[in-house]
Structure formats: structure tokens, C-alpha cells
Amino acid sequence: MAATARTLTRLTPRTAPINLALRLTATHDARLSLQRQTFQSSSRRGYASGNEAKPSRIGYYATFAALAAAGGAGYLYLNNGGVPELKKGSSGETRGVFTPKKEDYQQVYNEVAKLLEEKDDYDDGSYGPVIVRLAWHCSGTYDKQTNTGGSNGATMRFAPEGDHGANAGLKAARDFLEPVKEKHPWITYSDLWTLAGVCAIQEMQGPSIPWRPGRTDRDVSMCTPDGRLPDGAKDQTHLRAIFGRMGFDDREIVALSGAHALGRCHTDRSGFDGPWSFSPTVVSNDYFRLLLGEKWSWKKWNGPKQYEDVGTKTLMMLPTDMALVKDASFKKHVERYAKDDGVFFKEFSDVIVKLLELGVPFQSKEEDRMTLKTLGA
């Protein structure tokens, strides 16, 4: 059922990331109507944790972590016997230090994309939304005042950061990517998680996201304190405090919030329940259209305060979501994005690039960013 629902939501042909400003409003409305009907008739797919992931090989890579850097950096890895070996690269190096090139990162991208297609045993038939959430949460811990946190380090691998309430459920995403890490041991977890987030967005029909490597993995001593990620139960003051600490303005806060078109909340994680949109595995501006176009009321249940749509009672919005239409400065951007998905795609791409690079001491330049191709493009 999940695979069928996912197929029906993908009415736009999937090639390379596209500019959806060309989509006719009538076509969009027809798609949204079909998604609503499909979503209401489809069953919810829950997540079963299954077997625990095999112990990571962090210890093997730690010795050579200093070799991992941006752009022209080289990477070594240890085999199971503990003997240093060279990882064969795209140009067939068999001697010297391995220097990954764009085609090597494209191979990693393709591995992630293939897994996203093959493994449909997650919410709504796709791991894509939780992979985006992993990239978001590992990056959103940045503090511009102390220059700590951010995607550089992948410290969510360790407790206590991996056990923070805001990161509940992200073990599923980390475990999903372990086979990719094992096949490409030269890439850092920090680069892998952010690259996988880019892949998930693009493969779910989102915009192109330029990306560059250069993140290193750090140890448990660099874990960030709890409380740096948004709390959905709060208001606009909280949003500005959390995102302002990272260096985002009102427009960027609203653009990032558009990621709520993807995925759903779970009672065993955040305490909230339900999806934000009728097509939770497709990147679109539906989140903003629904915020403005649907009527919302408080959900009557025993859980935390959240809103539900009056019409179908199958969608949800958090207090922080509704703050975007209650606050005049936020609302003007909600209206812009609801009106023009091309504008949303452009600004969403820009702000995702900024998010994934917060606090990273790149040795490369901004013009060195690469745009990787979608699977089959």
C-alpha cells in the first residue's frame, strides 16, 4: 500500500531536479486533491527498529581522521586485519593517498539513491524524509557565538547527543547509511550524512542542492548540549532564538520550515502525531499552501497540543508551524512560497546549502561546490 501511495504522489516525471515555477496552478490543485484522496485511503506505515546495527568501525578510522580534509585531501582506511590499505579511486589510483573526486561523491550519492528506492519499509514508503531530518539535525546544532556544533563532527554518533529528545528516531537514518559507509570507508560520517540529505531532497523531486566535502569526524568530547534544536510546542520567539543562534533571518526560517512538507511526527518520539501534508515523500510548497488554505483547530486528544485540519482530520501542524502565519514578518514569506513554488525551491536550496555548511572550516572555496546528478539522470 505504501509503495502504491508513493507512486501516486509522484505525478511529476522524475528526471533531474526541476524548477516547479512552470507548473500550472490548476495542475497543482488537481494533484493536491488526488494526494488528499490517496492519503486518506492509504494505511499508515509504522517503523520497526529491527535488529541493532553492527558496531561501527569508528576506532579503525580515528587513527587517520587527521588525513581527512576538504577538496584535495587524501584518505586511508584499515581493513579487518588492521593493515593500512589504499582505497581505489575514480581515476584508478593504487599508490599514494586516495584523493576523492566528484565522480567518487557521485558514486556515494548513487548508493544512497538506490537504497532509497529499494528500501520502502519505512513511513509512507520512503526513508527520504528521515534522512533529510538527520542532515538537518546534525547541522542545526551550530552556535555562531561559540562556533561550536554544526555538521562538522557527526557527534550524534555518541551519547548523549544521539539520545537528545530532538534526535529520537534518527538511529533509523544512521543505520540506513551504514552500508554506504562500509562500502566507501574513505568518506567521513559528517560528509556522508549531509550528502545523503542532499540526495534525499533531490530524489524526492526537490531542487538541486550544491554541496562540497570537507567535514571531519570528531570524538565524544565535541558533543553539543541539549536544547539547540527547535521545540515544536513553542512560538515565534523561540523560533527566532533558535534559528538566530545559527545566523538565520526571518525569511530563511520560513524557507527551512518548508521541509515540513516531508515526513510525519510520531508519538513515541516527539509526542506529536501525523504528517504535515498529503504527499509526505515529495518536496513541494504544499506545506505553505496548506497552512494558508486549510482551516485548523486544536486536536482533541491526550497528547501534546497540536493542530489538525478541520476537513479531513488527517493532517497536523505544530504550534511553531502556526506561528508562521500568526507573525506578520513570517507570514509574508509563507504567502510568497505558497504562491510560487519556483521561488520556494530557489530559496530553499540556498538556505539548505547554508545550513549544511554552518561551522565547517572548509579549505575549498564556495565555487568548488558540486551539483550531483539524480539517479538515472
WOTAWO-V245982 format. One record per run of one state. SS is the DSSP state (A for helix, B for strand, O for the rest). FROM is the first residue (numbers start at 1). TO is the last residue. Records with the same first field share a line. If there is no record, write none. Layout:
# WOTAWO-V245982
SS->FROM-TO  FROM-TO
This chain:
# WOTAWO-V245982
O->1-1  10-19  23-24  42-57  63-64  68-74  79-83  87-97  99-101  119-122  126-127  140-142  144-147  149-152  154-154  158-160  164-164  168-170  184-188  204-210  212-216  218-219  223-235  247-249  262-263  266-273  276-285  294-295  299-306  310-314  318-318  327-327  340-340  358-365  369-369  371-377
A->2-9  20-22  25-41  58-62  65-67  102-118  123-125  128-139  155-157  161-163  165-167  171-183  189-203  220-222  236-246  250-261  286-293  319-326  328-339  341-357  366-368
B->75-78  84-86  98-98  143-143  148-148  153-153  211-211  217-217  264-265  274-275  296-298  307-309  315-317  370-370
